[in-house]
C-alpha cells in the first residue's frame, strides 16, 4: 500500500509540473507575442509615416515599382503601393513582371481600414510569400494606399525557443521529481511497508516478530516502541 501511495504522489507531482508548464507556456507566450506585435506595429506606423513623407517630396514617376523598391530598401521593410480599386502598382519584394500575377488587394483588411479611416493594420499570412506578416497601411494624398509590412518569422523563432526551454525545464523537473520520489521511497515508503508487515504479524499473535528499526527517525521511534510493546507482552504471557 505504501508503494502504491508513493507512486500516486509521484504521478500527481509530475502531472502538476506538466500543467504548470503548459499554463506558463500559454500565458507567457501570449504576453510576449502581444508585446512583440505591438512593438512591430508601432515601428511600422513610424515607417509608414516616413514613407508617406518621402513620396510627397519625391513625386511618383510612371514606374511605381521602382519607387516601392527604393522606399523598401531605405526603410528595411516590405513596401506595397496599391491603387484605390485594389490593384497592386508596386511591391518591393515582387519583380515588375510578377505584379500582373498578384491578386487584387481590395479585400485586404488593412487596405479597407486605410481607405475608410486613413490607416489600417492586420496580421495574417502573405498570399504571395506564404509567411506570416504584420501589415500597416496608410492613404496617400492621391488616394492610393501605401502599405508597409514586416515578417513575423523572428517572433515565431523566439516563441519556439521559449517552448523548447520550457520543455527542457519540465523534463528536468520531472527527473528531479522521480529522483526525489525514489529517495522518499527508500527513506519512508520501504521502511513503512516492512513495519506494516511486521505489525500485521504482531496483530495475529506472533510476538516473536521483530519490527525493523530503520528509515526516518520518527519511523525508527515507532518501530522501537512497537518492539518494546511486543517484548512487554511476551514477558506478561
N, C-alpha and C positions, 0 to 999 in steps of 0.2 A: 504493500500500500504506500509506504514511504517513497519508493522509487516511482510509482505512478504519480504521486503528488509532486515530486521533484520534476518529473518530465512535463507535467502540465504547467508548472510555474515557469520553466524554461521556455516552453512553447508560447505561453502568454507574453513573456518578455520579448521574444522575437517578433510576435505579431504587433506588440505595442511599438517596437522600434520601426517596423515596416510602415505602420500607419502614420507615425510621427514624421518619418522621412518623406512619405508621399504628400502629406499636408504641407510640409516645409517646402518641398519642391514646387508644389502648386502655387502657394501664396507668394513665395519668394520670386519664382519665375514670373508670375503675373505682375508683381510690382516692378521688377526690373524691366520687363517688356514694355509696360505702360510708360515708365520714366524714360526709357531709351527712345521710344517712339515719339514722345512729346518733345524731347531734345532735338531729334532729327527734324520733326515738323517745324519747330521754331527756326532751325538753321535754314530749312528750305524756304520758309517765308522771307527770310532775310535775303537769300539768294534770288528769289523771285522779284523782290523789290529792286535789287541791284540790276537784274536782267532787264526789268522794265525801264529803268532809268537809262541803261545802256542803249536800248532800242530807240529811245526818244532822241538821243544825241547822235545816233548812227542810223539814219533813215534806211529802211529796208530797200534793197535793190530787188531786181527781178528774181535773184537767186536766194530765196529764203532759206534753203537748205544750208548754204554757206554761213548765213547768219546764225542759225541754230547750232551749227558745229563750232563756230567761233565762240559764242557765248558759253556753250557747254565746256569747251576747253578752258576758258578763263575761270569759270566757277567750279569746275571739277564735278559737275553733276550732269545728268541727262536732261537735255532741253528739247522740248517739242513745241512747235508753233502750229496752232490749229485754226482753221478758218471758222467764221461764225456758224456755218452749216455743219461743221464737224470734220471736214476734210483736212487731212494732215498736210501741211505745207512744207514742213521741215522737221527733221529729227536728228539730233547729234549722234545717235548710235545706229542709224539706218542710212544706207547709201542712197544716193539720188535715184538710182534705178529701182530701189526697193520701196520707195514712197508710194508708188502706184499700187502695190500689193497690200498696203496697210489698211486695216478696217476703218470705217468711219467712226469718229470719236464722239458723235453727238449724244450717245447714250452713256458716256463715262460719267460717274458721279461727280468727280472734281470739275469736269467741264460744265456740267449742268449748274453746279453751285456757282462757278465763276461767272457764268452768263447771267445768273439771277442776282447775285449779291456782290460781284466784283472779285471774289476769290473763293476757292474751294479746295478741299483735301479729301483723300481717300487712301486706304491701304488695301492692296489686292495684288494678285499675280499678273505680271505683264503678259498680255496676249501675244506680243511679238517675241519676247525673250524667254518667257516661261519661268521667271523667277519672281519672288515677292518684292514689290516696290512700295514706297510711300510717295504719293503724288501731291503736289501743291500747284494750283493753277491760279493765274491772275489775268484779268482782262486788260488788253492794251487799248490805247486811245482810239484805234481804228476799228475796234470791235472784235479783233482776233484774240485768241486766248494763248498766252504763253504759259507753258507748264514745265516745271522742273521736277525731277524725280531722283530718288536715291535707293539703291537696293538694300534690302534688309538681311542680306546674307551674313553680315558681321554679327547682327543680333542673334540669328539662328545659331551661329558658331558659339557665341557666348552662352546661350541657353543650353546648348548641347554639352559644352564643357561643364556648366553648373550641374546638369543632371548626372554627368559622369562622376563628378566629385561627390555628390550626394549618394550615389550608388556605392562608391568606394567607402564612404563613411558608414553607410548602412552595413556593408559587408564586414567592416572592422568591428562595428557594434555587435553584430550577430556572433562573430568569432569570440569577442570578449564575453558575451553572454553565455556562450557554450562553455568557455573555459571557466568562468565563474560558477556556472551550474555544476560542472564536474567537481570543482573544489568543494562546493556546498554538499554535493553528494558524498564525497569522501569524508568530510568532517562531520556532517549532520545526518544525512539520509541513511547511509550504510550502517553506522553505529546504531541509529534508531531502529532500523529493521532487525538487527541482531538482538537488541534489547527487547523488542516486541516478541521475537520468537522465544527467547528465554523466559520472559514474563508469562507467555502462554503456557509453558511447561510448568511454571510455578503455580499458575492458576488451577491446573489439573492435578496438583498434589505432588509433583516431582520437586521436593525440597532440596534435592542434591544438585539441581540445575544452578549453574553459576552465570550470572549476567555479566557479559564483558564490560569492563570499565575502560572506555575509550571514547575518542571523539572530543567534542566540545566540553569545556569544564562543567557546564551545567548538566550535560548529559552524563558525564562521568560521576557527578554527585548523585544523580538519580540512580545510576547503576549501583553505586556503593550502598546507597540507602536500601535498595531492594535486596541486595545480597545480605546486608545486616539483618533485614527483616526475616529472610529465609533462615539464616543461622539461628535467630531467636526462636523461630517456630520449631526448628529441629530440636533445640535444647528442651523446649517445653514438652514436645511429644516424647 
